């Protein structure tokens, strides 16, 4: 998988800040938070036209605050503890327990009978190490995005965590920004469920490569 962009880290940070409203809008909708781009723009401008619920506002605040955290810590090593920290930041104040820790119970996935293993049954450390050994930067970032979603490490917020972690690495290595277009979420979820059920991310990664990478 060839890299699409070769951006300096500084320029990629600038680009990410320019695209922040758009990325939060797309990330929120991917997580099932049905809000408009105008609503997100108003929220980011500290205006609420009455279209956003308190719960949605908390989730948007979590995304905004965590994007700021990621940009400030762009050079931090990607570890399991860093992933937990991102979950803590993106979900704080949203009555999610455990917060910043792996789930301790099973979860169901809409659209499939497949169920992810409990975190206690997995070796995330070795799996992450294997992904981080992928030589191509963009290939590695997309793989991280897919892997976090499939493992469903947390009771809620897994897609938001996956998006933020993938974009941290995208920016760090000058690969642009990763975001699933809102108008293509249905198509994306079909690919994602196939990956869940087969544990083969090849088709999903190609779809993300073709549809979800933006840069300068």
N, C-alpha and C positions, 0 to 999 in steps of 0.2 A: 504494500500500500504506500504510494508516493505521498510525500508531504505536498499540501496545496499551497502553502504560504511559507515565506521565510522572513519573518518580521522581528525586529529587535524587541527585546522584552519591554523596553520603555514605550515604544510605539504601540505594542500590543496592549499595554495597560491603558494608554490613551484611547485606543479603539474600544476597549472593553467599557470604559467610562462613557464613551459616546453612545454605546449600544445598551447601556444598563437598563433603561426603561423597557426596551424591546425584549431583552433577555428575561427580565423579571416577569413580564407579561406572558412570554412563552413558557417559562418554567412553571409558573402558577397554573396555567391552563393544562399543562401536561400532568400536573398533580391532581387535576380535577377541580381547581378553583376557577369557576366560570366568571371571569371578569373581562372587561374590554380594555383595549390599549389606552383609551381616553381615561378610564378609571385609574389605571396604574400611573399615568402621567399626572393626573390630579393629585393622587396620593403622594407621589414623589415631590410635588410642589406644595405639600402640606395643606391640601384642599380636599375635603370630602363632600361631594355633591349629593350624598345620601344614597349612593348606589352600592356602597361597600358595607358589608356587615362587620360587626366587631371581630368575629372570628377571622374573616378575610383580611381585615386590617392587621391583625396580629401576624398572620402568615406573610403578608407583604412586608411588614416591618422586619420579620425574621430574615426574609430574602435580602432586603436592602442592607441590614446590619451585617449579614454574613458575607455579602459581596464586598463590603468595606473591609471586613476582617481578612478575607482572602487576598485582596489586593495589598494590604499591609504586610501580609505574611506569605507573599508569593514565592519566596525562596526557601520556605520551610520544607524539610524533608517530608515526603508523603509516607506516613505510617498509619497503622491501625488506630493509634491514639489520635492522630490528626483527623481521621475520618470521624471518630467519636466526637471530637471537639466541634467539627462542622455540624454534626447533628444537634449538639447542645445549642449552638448559636442559632441555627435556623428554626428550631422548634421551641425555644424558650418562651415561657409565658402562655403556652398553648395547651396546658393540661395533658401533656404526653408523658407517660411514665412507663419504663424508665427513660429519663432524659439524658442523652449523651452516653447511653449504655446499650448494649445489645439486648434485643427482646429475649424474654424467657418463656415464651409461649408460642404455639403455632399460629400461622396466619393463612387466610384463604386469599386466592388471587381471582379477581373477576375475569370471566371468560375462559377459565380452564380449571380442570380438576387437579392439575399438578400442584404440589405443595413444596415449598422450600424447606430444607433441613433447619433444625434449630441451630443457632450459632454455636452452641456447646458441642454440636456434632461436626463442626467444620474446623478447618485449619486456615483461617484467613491470612495469617502471617505468611505461610508458604505460598498460598495462592497469589497474594499481592506481590510477593517477591518474584514469582514467575512472570506476572504481567509486566512488572517494572524492568524485566530483562529483555522485553521486546525492543529491538534496535530502532525501529522507526518511531519518531516522536508522535506523529498523528495516529498511527496504528495503535500505539500504546495508550494514548488518551481516549480513543474511542473504545478500546477494550476495557479500560477502567470504568467508563460510563456504563457499559453493558453489564459488567461483572457486579458492580454495586447494586444495580437494579435487580438482577436475578437472585442475589443472595438474600434480599429483603432483611438486612441486618437489624433493622429497627421496626418498631410497631407502626410508625408513621413517618412520612417525610423522606422515604428512600429515593424517590426520583429527584427531589430537590437536592439532597445530599450528593447524588450521582452527578447532577448537573454542575454543582459548585466545585466538586473535587476534579471533575474532568476539565472544567474551565481554568481552574488553578494551574493545572499542568499544561493546558493549551497555551495560556499566557506566558508561563515560565519559559516555555520552549519556542515561543514565537509562531504558534500554529493557528492564530486567529481565535474565533469563538465558536462554541458548539451550542446549538439550540434547535429544538424540533419545531418547525413551523406549525402554528395553531391549525391551519387549514389541512394539515397532513397528519394530525394526531391519530385519527382513526386508522389510517394506513400504517402508521408507525406501530400502533398497539398490536395490530395483526402480526407484524414481523417480530415484535417483542414476545408475544405469547408463543410463537413458534420456537424462539430461542429458549424460553423458559422450559418448554416441553422436551426439547431435543438436546439442550446444552451445546448447541452448535451456533456460534455467533457470526458465522461467515456471511450469511445473507443480510443479517441485521447491520453488520458493520459496513457492508457495501452501500446499503440504503442510507445510512447516516452519512457516509462519505459523500454520496451524491446529492443529499438534500439538506444537510444540517450544518455545514461548515461555512463560516463567513470570515472574511479578512480583507486586508488591503495590500 
